[in-house]
Amino acid sequence: MRSRPHTALAALSCLLAGVAAPAFANAEGQANASGPSVEQIRADLDAVFGDLSPAGPGCVAGVKAGGRSLTVAYGQADLEHAAALSPDSVFESGSLAKQFTAAAMMLLVQDGKLSLDDDIRLYLPEMPDYGSPITLRHLLTHTSGLREQWSLLALTGAPPGTQVHDQRTILDLASRQTGLNFTPGAEFLYTNTNYTLSAIIIARVSGQTLQDFTDQRLFRPLGMTQTRWREDFRTVVPGRAMAYAATDTGFIANMPFTNVIGNGGLMTTAGDLLRWNAFLDHPADLPGGAALVDALQTPGRLSDGTSLEYALGLEVSRRQGQTLVSHSGSTGGYKSWIGRYPERDISVVVLCNNGGDSVARGEALIDRELRAAGYPVTDIAPPSITPQPAGLPAASGDALSAYVGTYYSRELEVRITVALEGDALVMRQPFAVEWPLKAGVADSFTTRLRGVTTFRFTRAADGQINGFTAWANGARNIPFMKE
């Protein structure tokens, strides 16, 4: 583990050399506050993040426990200019942002402007009638059945990182879907579409942009002065940390280039997120705060009464014998995690720009603080790995030729050509988009696209291939017909 500098001079000398020592910001609470000391918190932070190279991208982590708080920065904010991360560095938070969209929706409920049991078509008349209403509650609890926006765009050949999308893109895309993953309320399936549409509804009902509404009703009242939505990715943001991805030869830039918000797209700091967690613990700081927090932390339910761990933009689970309220986030090379043991006054925020595992680090850190506060902590065994089949069936070129052709999706307005290259199939779209296919079973093929996407080919009564359905991450059963 890297030794910790003990003086400001040590930190300054490293900074002048273009290498970042850990930077600190702390504020001690009442002298009689229980819980770990600032020195113990600092030791725990170093134990969890001390392996990060001071010359590479890294993380900023904040802890509040027993009335004491500490925020530490490890690594670089900008590799091109050797700028160190600081406790005040601005990161994108990915899906961690969903709790703020949910909070904005609940404020409108408190204002009497909508109800969570309203049909979304009251506010989004562009959306189809699926025969069973999708409610605002379905959106916020991920039980709507709506297909995942990023997987749908990937199937069109224009996933994030290849084209700039905005709110209109997602609404238009969602409104073209004639099918759902499942009947609303029947299942839980996490999809970003739910929260992008929620953000559009908030703007339409409030008559303000999501930025203006949340800034007026949440961010400014709570002192979250460095938090704002990424409405235009080109905006210059002072203090923003760049995001990176690790490769075999070093780091490459991995910034999100999109103007879609609500599902993500929130820029913030560790300090601001600790303020938010403090509000969740002490909601009297806002008018109607207690009812707001109660709603955000009440787990959702399926139509059959099954309780979920997902509430409204927050996950409420059990860990180490305690209630854990948390959410993670990922966008480009930014990774985030926010968590609280509310019954123990322990709060942790992790913001990273190195593409690493913020969840594992966040959970390790919050468990250390629980142990430091005198509560028992059991080490969590690594998850077991289910053995995968040894191999998939191979097919001859003659057999594969039956799948060759052009297929059209009316819902995505896109054509995909299936071609034979040697003894393998590939899927092609215009402008050099190509996906190699791996044979599965019973007319199925897979490719690496938003994880693993499966294409299940269908046959007519005469046995000839007449189409396929695409099953991508969060998007099921999208039909393509052979032309």
Buried (B, 14 or more C-beta within 10 A) or exposed (E): EBEBBEEEEEBEEBBEEEBBBBBBBBEEBEEEEBBBBBEBBBBBBBEBBBEBBBBBBBBBBBBBBBBBBBBBBBBBBBBEEBBBBBBBBBBBBBBBBBBBBBBBBBBBBEEEEBEBEBBBBBBBEEBBEBEBBBBBBBBBBBBBBBBBBBBBBBBBBBBBEBEBBBBEBBBEBBBBBEBBBBBBBBBBBEBBBBBBBBBBBBBEBBEBBBBEBBBEBBBEBBBBEBBBBBBEBEEEEEBBBBBBBBEEEEBEEBBBEBBBBBBBBBBBBBBBBBBBBBBBBEBEBBEBBEEBBEBBBBBBBBEEEEEBBBBBBBBBBEBBEBBBBBBBBBBBBBBBBBBBBBEBBBBBBBBBBBBBBBBEBBBBBBBBBBBBBEBEBEEEEEEEEEEEEEEBEEBEEEEBEBBEBBBBBEBBEBBBBBBBEEEBBBBBBEEEBEBEBBBBEEBBBBBEBBEEBBBBBBEEEEEEBBBBBBBBBBBBEBBBEBE
